[in-house]
Amino acid sequence: MERAPLADAVRCLQRAGKRVVFTNGCFDLLHIGHVRYLQEARELGDALIVGVNSDASVRRLKGPGRPLTPAKERAEILAALACVDFVTIFGAATPLQLIRALGPDILVKGGDWAVDTIVGREVVESRGGKVFAIPFVKNRSTTAVIGKIRATATPEAGAR
């Protein structure tokens, strides 16, 4: 969803007394850790917005071989989850501008972030909102999935 209509939707929800949750990430190769994380994030409020890093942003963060899945497809997959209400793609190095534009009530990141280092924390807290770090599901990551695929791949499989 584009930024301006999404910001309007957020204001409408907030006027109705709903708490809007925001999180962001690459979400390349969606796995059970992502799903559980997003479900927990959604439980913190009434609507969940997911900001998805653009393809160029993922390459800057993860390297030239990523993403494996294009941003539009990652966004469509996330939007299909029952716990996700809105998805938007952003290309900036951080989601700070997006968080400022949307003004969520709750900001959530994974447990590898200390709350005081979460980008956008000051913006959300200055508006009376809350910031949470949700613990990761152990041994579940896109990098681990990619590593396992590479470790078990055979040269013959690539030739098909």
Backbone as a chain_set.jsonl record, in Angstrom:
{"seq": "MERAPLADAVRCLQRAGKRVVFTNGCFDLLHIGHVRYLQEARELGDALIVGVNSDASVRRLKGPGRPLTPAKERAEILAALACVDFVTIFGAATPLQLIRALGPDILVKGGDWAVDTIVGREVVESRGGKVFAIPFVKNRSTTAVIGKIRATATPEAGAR", "coords": {"N": [[0.851, -1.172, 0.0], [0.503, 2.235, -0.747], [2.209, 5.039, 0.776], [0.756, 7.5, 1.53], [-2.116, 6.828, 1.401], [-2.017, 4.787, 3.271], [-1.208, 6.103, 5.61], [-3.506, 7.64, 5.978], [-5.322, 5.579, 6.524], [-4.279, 4.66, 8.944], [-4.738, 6.906, 10.602], [-7.527, 6.915, 10.595], [-8.101, 4.459, 11.856], [-6.957, 5.014, 14.369], [-8.538, 7.175, 15.217], [-10.83, 5.772, 15.677], [-10.216, 4.564, 18.001], [-8.468, 2.436, 17.892], [-5.45, 0.542, 18.293], [-2.469, 0.829, 16.58], [0.012, -1.21, 15.263], [3.401, -1.348, 14.276], [5.9, -2.928, 12.35], [8.988, -3.906, 10.813], [11.039, -5.288, 8.155], [13.152, -7.515, 6.2], [12.127, -10.014, 5.388], [12.702, -12.151, 3.64], [12.308, -15.214, 2.139], [10.047, -16.403, 3.83], [9.53, -17.805, 7.008], [8.782, -20.03, 9.819], [9.624, -18.687, 12.121], [9.327, -15.994, 11.387], [6.518, -15.925, 11.032], [5.512, -16.528, 13.617], [6.596, -14.382, 15.036], [5.3, -12.197, 13.766], [2.649, -12.794, 14.425], [2.745, -12.488, 17.217], [3.396, -9.773, 17.327], [1.078, -8.648, 16.225], [-0.773, -9.259, 18.204], [-0.296, -7.337, 20.077], [-1.751, -5.116, 19.441], [-4.436, -3.619, 17.522], [-4.282, -3.549, 14.779], [-1.913, -4.51, 12.33], [0.874, -3.257, 10.71], [3.222, -3.944, 8.246], [6.368, -3.018, 7.28], [8.255, -3.491, 4.462], [11.498, -4.101, 3.389], [12.833, -2.711, 0.416], [14.061, -4.217, -2.649], [16.608, -3.166, -3.32], [17.344, -2.097, -0.871], [17.503, -4.436, 0.697], [19.661, -5.685, -0.586], [21.692, -3.885, 0.12], [21.778, -4.334, 2.869], [22.082, -7.159, 3.204], [23.737, -8.169, 1.22], [25.009, -8.9, -2.156], [23.739, -11.214, -3.177], [21.151, -11.269, -2.355], [17.83, -9.866, -2.266], [16.26, -13.137, -2.272], [13.692, -13.388, -3.019], [11.593, -11.214, -4.791], [10.62, -7.861, -3.785], [7.863, -7.135, -4.185], [6.645, -9.636, -4.275], [7.343, -10.628, -1.742], [5.895, -8.828, -0.193], [3.274, -9.454, -0.998], [3.021, -12.089, -0.069], [3.277, -11.687, 2.712], [1.009, -10.067, 3.125], [-0.972, -11.93, 2.805], [-1.103, -13.274, 5.184], [-3.082, -13.892, 8.048], [-2.65, -12.371, 10.341], [-1.567, -9.99, 9.5], [-2.349, -6.739, 8.59], [-1.781, -4.565, 6.893], [0.623, -3.876, 4.331], [3.605, -2.347, 3.316], [6.129, -1.172, 1.104], [9.436, -0.042, 1.569], [12.255, 1.997, 0.683], [14.327, 3.288, 1.915], [17.301, 3.505, 4.003], [16.655, 3.026, 6.632], [13.541, 2.537, 8.467], [12.685, 4.971, 9.457], [11.587, 7.425, 8.334], [9.18, 6.434, 7.34], [7.941, 5.523, 9.698], [7.634, 7.982, 10.994], [5.809, 9.174, 9.203], [3.585, 7.482, 9.387], [2.929, 7.216, 12.126], [2.566, 5.111, 14.195], [1.093, 3.419, 17.07], [2.377, 1.498, 18.463], [5.557, 0.064, 18.292], [7.494, -2.509, 16.984], [10.21, -4.807, 17.063], [12.504, -7.484, 16.275], [14.025, -9.74, 18.667], [16.781, -9.401, 18.5], [17.338, -6.795, 18.66], [17.995, -4.286, 20.985], [15.679, -2.526, 22.963], [16.21, 0.235, 23.295], [17.695, 0.803, 21.039], [16.137, 0.577, 18.817], [15.112, 1.688, 15.729], [13.219, 4.562, 15.327], [12.095, 4.565, 17.791], [12.13, 6.867, 19.493], [10.344, 8.554, 18.166], [7.871, 7.181, 18.307], [7.577, 6.848, 21.11], [7.52, 9.536, 21.876], [5.024, 10.273, 21.14], [3.501, 9.044, 22.96], [3.43, 6.328, 22.609], [4.353, 2.792, 22.634], [7.254, 0.621, 22.699], [8.534, -2.464, 21.676], [10.608, -5.398, 21.909], [10.531, -8.45, 20.458], [11.239, -11.738, 21.318], [13.242, -13.926, 19.288], [12.416, -16.932, 17.46], [14.206, -19.689, 18.286], [16.961, -20.903, 16.37], [15.847, -20.4, 13.856], [16.017, -18.774, 10.953], [16.299, -16.743, 8.011], [18.835, -16.704, 6.89], [19.896, -19.054, 7.968], [18.226, -20.942, 6.735], [18.895, -20.569, 4.034], [21.603, -21.294, 4.18], [21.336, -24.015, 4.841], [20.065, -25.009, 2.564], [22.065, -24.517, 0.653], [24.065, -26.172, 1.672], [23.015, -28.693, 1.322], [22.539, -28.878, -1.341], [23.079, -30.306, -4.538], [25.35, -30.558, -7.309], [24.015, -31.64, -9.536], [21.348, -31.03, -9.08], [21.198, -28.319, -9.57], [21.435, -28.259, -12.301], [19.074, -28.868, -13.496]], "CA": [[0.0, 0.0, 0.0], [1.278, 3.473, -0.815], [2.363, 5.709, 2.063], [-0.305, 8.464, 1.875], [-3.353, 6.152, 1.792], [-1.772, 4.02, 4.493], [-1.246, 7.076, 6.715], [-4.925, 7.95, 6.18], [-5.931, 4.415, 7.172], [-3.811, 4.666, 10.331], [-5.477, 7.966, 11.321], [-8.907, 6.443, 10.733], [-8.088, 3.444, 12.918], [-6.67, 5.662, 15.647], [-9.739, 7.938, 15.6], [-11.798, 4.775, 16.149], [-9.719, 4.007, 19.258], [-7.67, 1.233, 17.643], [-3.994, 0.661, 18.435], [-1.795, 0.394, 15.367], [1.344, -1.775, 15.491], [4.272, -1.32, 13.093], [7.184, -3.602, 12.358], [9.598, -3.898, 9.485], [12.121, -6.232, 7.935], [13.365, -8.002, 4.829], [11.181, -11.113, 5.211], [13.091, -12.931, 2.474], [12.033, -16.616, 2.494], [9.222, -16.416, 5.036], [9.628, -19.056, 7.763], [7.951, -20.087, 11.025], [10.049, -17.627, 13.039], [8.65, -14.774, 10.942], [5.082, -16.041, 11.279], [5.267, -16.405, 15.056], [6.939, -12.998, 15.372], [4.228, -11.331, 13.289], [1.463, -13.078, 15.236], [2.948, -11.829, 18.515], [3.312, -8.325, 17.106], [-0.34, -8.308, 16.013], [-1.474, -9.38, 19.486], [-0.043, -6.128, 20.87], [-2.642, -4.039, 19.048], [-5.638, -3.932, 16.762], [-3.94, -3.645, 13.357], [-0.473, -4.653, 12.14], [1.476, -2.797, 9.468], [4.57, -4.465, 8.034], [7.202, -2.331, 6.302], [9.149, -4.451, 3.817], [12.643, -3.484, 2.707], [12.883, -2.862, -1.035], [15.135, -5.102, -3.112], [17.889, -2.451, -3.196], [17.628, -1.998, 0.563], [17.942, -5.762, 1.147], [21.029, -5.886, -1.096], [22.604, -3.094, 0.958], [21.858, -4.946, 4.204], [22.408, -8.588, 3.224], [24.734, -8.52, 0.225], [24.571, -8.946, -3.552], [22.933, -12.39, -3.505], [19.831, -11.148, -1.743], [16.92, -10.893, -1.76], [15.942, -14.258, -3.145], [12.317, -13.148, -3.44], [11.393, -9.783, -5.038], [9.852, -7.131, -2.774], [6.416, -7.224, -4.412], [6.217, -10.985, -3.881], [7.437, -10.704, -0.279], [4.764, -8.057, 0.326], [2.044, -10.216, -1.251], [3.024, -13.234, 0.849], [2.981, -11.156, 4.048], [-0.375, -9.591, 3.141], [-1.856, -13.093, 2.857], [-1.173, -13.777, 6.557], [-4.235, -13.36, 8.775], [-2.226, -11.428, 11.369], [-1.055, -8.774, 8.875], [-3.439, -5.922, 8.058], [-1.279, -3.711, 5.822], [2.029, -4.048, 3.976], [4.142, -1.301, 2.455], [7.551, -1.358, 0.775], [10.215, 1.188, 1.71], [13.586, 1.859, 0.114], [15.332, 4.003, 2.704], [18.199, 2.665, 4.8], [15.907, 2.669, 7.841], [12.124, 2.876, 8.327], [12.379, 6.152, 10.265], [10.654, 8.326, 7.635], [7.902, 5.735, 7.276], [7.376, 5.564, 11.051], [7.182, 9.37, 11.203], [4.63, 9.427, 8.37], [2.445, 6.663, 9.803], [2.589, 7.481, 13.521], [1.965, 3.968, 14.89], [1.015, 3.471, 18.53], [3.285, 0.475, 18.986], [6.65, -0.272, 17.385], [8.011, -3.821, 17.365], [11.32, -5.398, 16.312], [12.926, -8.783, 16.79], [14.807, -9.763, 19.896], [18.187, -9.049, 18.328], [17.411, -5.352, 18.873], [17.684, -3.756, 22.316], [14.614, -1.535, 22.781], [16.751, 1.599, 23.169], [18.367, 0.978, 19.742], [15.168, 0.369, 17.743], [14.903, 2.883, 14.91], [11.869, 5.103, 15.442], [11.645, 4.509, 19.184], [11.876, 8.207, 20.02], [9.141, 9.074, 17.506], [6.704, 6.498, 18.866], [7.452, 7.172, 22.534], [7.179, 10.957, 22.03], [3.577, 10.362, 20.92], [2.848, 8.249, 23.991], [3.381, 4.932, 22.215], [5.239, 1.816, 23.283], [8.201, -0.075, 21.831], [8.812, -3.811, 22.182], [11.473, -6.337, 21.191], [9.957, -9.787, 20.613], [12.292, -12.747, 21.156], [13.234, -14.761, 18.09], [12.282, -18.379, 17.569], [15.577, -20.186, 18.183], [17.394, -21.692, 15.212], [15.02, -20.138, 12.686], [16.371, -17.525, 10.284], [16.445, -16.888, 6.561], [20.235, -17.027, 6.629], [20.067, -20.477, 8.276], [17.535, -21.714, 5.69], [19.736, -20.483, 2.837], [22.788, -22.119, 4.442], [20.964, -25.426, 4.78], [19.828, -25.317, 1.148], [23.366, -24.572, -0.017], [24.824, -27.316, 2.177], [22.441, -29.945, 0.84], [22.388, -28.827, -2.798], [24.023, -31.074, -5.327], [25.534, -29.951, -8.631], [23.017, -32.145, -10.46], [20.081, -30.328, -8.836], [21.268, -27.016, -10.228], [21.443, -28.407, -13.763], [17.715, -29.184, -13.995]], "C": [[0.897, 1.237, 0.0], [1.204, 4.225, 0.51], [1.193, 6.622, 2.433], [-1.625, 7.773, 2.223], [-3.2, 5.327, 3.069], [-1.805, 4.933, 5.713], [-2.693, 7.469, 7.015], [-5.633, 6.817, 6.909], [-5.541, 4.342, 8.644], [-4.591, 5.692, 11.141], [-6.924, 7.543, 11.57], [-9.019, 5.402, 11.847], [-7.884, 4.081, 14.289], [-7.86, 6.496, 16.135], [-10.825, 7.01, 16.148], [-11.332, 4.097, 17.438], [-8.888, 2.752, 19.107], [-6.184, 1.534, 17.803], [-3.321, 0.029, 17.226], [-0.362, -0.014, 15.696], [2.12, -1.706, 14.178], [5.5, -2.161, 13.357], [7.731, -3.57, 10.942], [10.685, -4.95, 9.392], [12.215, -6.633, 6.481], [12.354, -9.087, 4.482], [11.428, -11.876, 3.909], [12.997, -14.398, 2.89], [11.3, -16.691, 3.84], [9.284, -17.791, 5.705], [8.84, -18.945, 9.062], [8.353, -19.031, 12.055], [9.391, -16.306, 12.685], [7.168, -14.813, 11.323], [4.776, -15.856, 12.76], [5.544, -14.988, 15.549], [5.802, -12.05, 14.973], [2.933, -11.555, 14.065], [1.574, -12.404, 16.604], [2.843, -10.316, 18.392], [1.848, -7.902, 16.981], [-1.122, -8.347, 17.309], [-1.281, -8.156, 20.382], [-0.991, -4.98, 20.535], [-3.812, -4.549, 18.239], [-5.4, -4.062, 15.265], [-2.421, -3.687, 13.249], [-0.075, -4.191, 10.746], [2.874, -3.377, 9.397], [5.24, -3.638, 6.943], [8.221, -3.32, 5.768], [10.272, -3.696, 3.11], [12.564, -3.739, 1.205], [14.033, -3.793, -1.405], [16.501, -4.442, -2.947], [18.303, -2.343, -1.736], [18.131, -3.334, 1.114], [19.368, -6.027, 0.674], [22.038, -5.115, -0.257], [22.824, -3.748, 2.319], [22.458, -6.348, 4.193], [23.45, -9.02, 2.199], [24.141, -8.734, -1.151], [23.711, -10.148, -3.935], [21.518, -12.338, -2.979], [19.127, -9.916, -2.284], [16.75, -12.035, -2.762], [14.549, -14.085, -3.741], [12.128, -11.647, -3.648], [10.44, -9.142, -4.02], [8.343, -7.266, -2.964], [5.879, -8.592, -4.02], [6.282, -11.151, -2.368], [6.252, -9.99, 0.356], [3.452, -8.827, 0.152], [1.925, -11.408, -0.311], [2.657, -12.77, 2.258], [1.524, -10.724, 4.163], [-1.37, -10.74, 3.237], [-1.983, -13.673, 4.265], [-2.326, -13.104, 7.301], [-3.842, -12.292, 9.802], [-1.752, -10.086, 10.811], [-2.211, -8.015, 8.224], [-3.017, -5.077, 6.865], [0.193, -4.009, 5.583], [2.421, -2.889, 3.075], [5.63, -1.563, 2.246], [8.257, -0.021, 0.938], [11.641, 0.949, 1.237], [14.683, 2.546, 0.889], [16.177, 3.021, 3.505], [17.527, 2.196, 6.087], [14.434, 3.04, 7.62], [11.732, 4.17, 9.042], [11.377, 7.087, 9.598], [9.257, 7.717, 7.578], [7.203, 5.767, 8.635], [6.869, 6.969, 11.359], [5.885, 9.645, 10.448], [3.391, 8.693, 8.878], [2.003, 6.93, 11.233], [1.948, 6.311, 14.245], [1.978, 4.164, 16.403], [2.024, 2.546, 19.176], [4.299, 0.143, 17.898], [7.288, -1.563, 17.89], [9.175, -4.21, 16.46], [11.657, -6.736, 16.956], [13.865, -8.644, 17.962], [16.285, -9.484, 19.737], [18.401, -7.539, 18.472], [17.124, -5.05, 20.338], [16.668, -2.633, 22.093], [15.176, -0.137, 22.56], [17.494, 1.843, 21.86], [17.409, 0.826, 18.555], [14.911, 1.694, 17.028], [13.441, 3.306, 14.997], [11.338, 5.113, 16.861], [11.262, 5.883, 19.712], [10.59, 8.792, 19.452], [7.895, 8.489, 18.153], [6.513, 6.865, 20.333], [7.062, 8.637, 22.747], [5.68, 11.192, 21.822], [2.797, 9.536, 21.941], [2.754, 6.769, 23.673], [4.378, 4.065, 22.948], [6.09, 1.098, 22.241], [8.555, -1.405, 22.48], [9.816, -4.537, 21.286], [10.929, -7.733, 21.493], [11.061, -10.814, 20.384], [12.114, -13.569, 19.889], [12.924, -16.202, 18.443], [13.69, -18.923, 17.336], [15.779, -21.05, 16.948], [16.502, -21.54, 13.984], [15.412, -18.774, 12.132], [16.483, -17.792, 8.795], [17.863, -17.293, 6.216], [20.494, -18.511, 6.896], [19.408, -21.35, 7.207], [18.38, -21.722, 4.417], [20.983, -21.351, 3.006], [22.493, -23.597, 4.331], [20.723, -25.851, 3.328], [21.163, -25.458, 0.413], [24.159, -25.805, 0.401], [24.312, -28.637, 1.618], [22.273, -29.981, -0.672], [23.467, -29.667, -3.471], [24.206, -30.387, -6.67], [24.481, -30.389, -9.643], [21.701, -31.407, -10.309], [20.068, -28.98, -9.519], [21.179, -27.093, -11.735], [20.052, -28.64, -14.33], [16.997, -27.996, -14.531]], "O": [[1.927, 1.267, 0.673], [0.25, 4.064, 1.271], [0.683, 6.529, 3.549], [-2.215, 8.098, 3.253], [-4.144, 5.19, 3.848], [-2.374, 4.569, 6.742], [-3.066, 7.614, 8.179], [-6.444, 7.056, 7.803], [-6.365, 4.004, 9.494], [-5.056, 5.392, 12.241], [-7.472, 7.794, 12.643], [-9.927, 5.464, 12.676], [-8.561, 3.725, 15.253], [-8.154, 6.518, 17.33], [-11.638, 7.415, 16.979], [-11.976, 3.162, 17.916], [-8.625, 2.065, 20.095], [-5.72, 2.63, 17.49], [-3.559, -1.131, 16.89], [0.382, 0.738, 16.325], [1.574, -1.969, 13.106], [6.076, -2.12, 14.444], [7.018, -3.244, 9.993], [11.189, -5.441, 10.402], [11.458, -6.154, 5.637], [11.785, -9.075, 3.39], [10.495, -12.202, 3.176], [13.568, -14.777, 3.913], [11.903, -17.014, 4.863], [9.11, -18.816, 5.046], [8.293, -17.886, 9.371], [7.499, -18.532, 12.787], [8.946, -15.574, 13.569], [6.634, -13.847, 11.869], [3.87, -15.101, 13.115], [4.808, -14.459, 16.383], [5.395, -11.2, 15.764], [2.2, -10.603, 14.332], [0.607, -11.817, 17.091], [2.266, -9.656, 19.256], [1.436, -6.904, 17.573], [-2.043, -7.552, 17.498], [-2.029, -7.967, 21.341], [-1.037, -3.982, 21.255], [-4.142, -5.735, 18.26], [-6.232, -4.627, 14.555], [-1.721, -2.988, 13.982], [-0.606, -4.661, 9.74], [3.629, -3.314, 10.367], [4.745, -3.564, 5.819], [8.97, -3.921, 6.538], [10.025, -2.773, 2.335], [12.263, -4.853, 0.774], [14.876, -4.114, -0.568], [17.447, -5.082, -2.488], [19.481, -2.483, -1.407], [19.073, -3.364, 1.905], [20.192, -6.533, 1.436], [23.117, -5.625, 0.044], [23.931, -3.716, 2.856], [23.252, -6.691, 5.069], [23.99, -10.121, 2.296], [22.92, -8.752, -1.312], [23.011, -10.09, -4.946], [20.76, -13.293, -3.152], [19.802, -8.988, -2.729], [17.063, -11.897, -3.945], [14.264, -14.577, -4.833], [12.474, -10.869, -2.76], [9.566, -9.81, -3.468], [7.621, -7.49, -1.993], [4.773, -8.695, -3.49], [5.384, -11.744, -1.77], [5.671, -10.48, 1.324], [2.617, -8.846, 1.057], [0.838, -11.7, 0.188], [1.823, -13.387, 2.92], [0.875, -10.982, 5.176], [-2.494, -10.547, 3.702], [-2.877, -14.481, 4.517], [-2.519, -11.893, 7.196], [-4.638, -11.4, 10.094], [-1.556, -9.139, 11.573], [-2.955, -8.569, 7.414], [-3.794, -4.887, 5.929], [0.925, -4.353, 6.512], [1.667, -2.497, 2.184], [6.301, -2.114, 3.12], [7.75, 1.012, 0.502], [12.175, -0.153, 1.368], [15.859, 2.401, 0.554], [15.814, 1.855, 3.665], [17.799, 1.097, 6.571], [14.117, 3.778, 6.687], [10.541, 4.432, 9.212], [10.409, 7.502, 10.236], [8.263, 8.422, 7.752], [5.999, 6.014, 8.707], [5.788, 7.126, 11.926], [4.971, 10.273, 10.982], [2.28, 9.218, 8.807], [0.808, 6.874, 11.523], [0.891, 6.477, 14.854], [2.754, 4.953, 16.943], [2.472, 2.782, 20.298], [3.943, -0.037, 16.733], [7.585, -1.695, 19.077], [9.142, -3.978, 15.252], [11.162, -7.072, 18.032], [14.424, -7.577, 18.216], [16.989, -9.34, 20.736], [19.536, -7.068, 18.41], [16.117, -5.508, 20.878], [16.79, -1.873, 21.133], [14.667, 0.603, 21.718], [17.889, 2.976, 21.587], [17.834, 0.936, 17.406], [14.539, 2.69, 17.65], [12.537, 2.502, 14.767], [10.243, 5.617, 17.109], [10.198, 6.05, 20.307], [9.833, 9.449, 20.167], [6.97, 9.22, 18.506], [5.395, 7.162, 20.752], [6.347, 8.949, 23.7], [5.137, 12.198, 22.279], [1.587, 9.35, 21.808], [2.076, 6.025, 24.382], [5.15, 4.545, 23.778], [5.714, 0.979, 21.075], [8.839, -1.471, 23.676], [9.865, -4.321, 20.075], [10.875, -8.145, 22.651], [11.748, -10.765, 19.363], [10.995, -13.868, 19.472], [13.138, -16.64, 19.573], [14.299, -18.646, 16.303], [14.904, -21.814, 16.541], [16.414, -22.453, 13.164], [15.169, -17.745, 12.762], [16.73, -18.92, 8.369], [18.075, -18.135, 5.343], [21.225, -19.157, 6.146], [19.962, -22.378, 6.816], [18.557, -22.77, 3.796], [21.375, -22.062, 2.081], [23.297, -24.357, 3.79], [21.136, -26.937, 2.921], [21.364, -26.401, -0.352], [24.846, -26.413, -0.42], [25.076, -29.589, 1.458], [21.9, -31.015, -1.225], [24.612, -29.721, -3.022], [23.297, -29.696, -7.13], [24.091, -29.607, -10.51], [21.004, -31.176, -11.297], [19.023, -28.542, -10.001], [20.877, -26.094, -12.387], [19.879, -28.609, -15.549], [15.856, -28.114, -14.98]]}, "num_chains": 1, "name": "protein.A"}
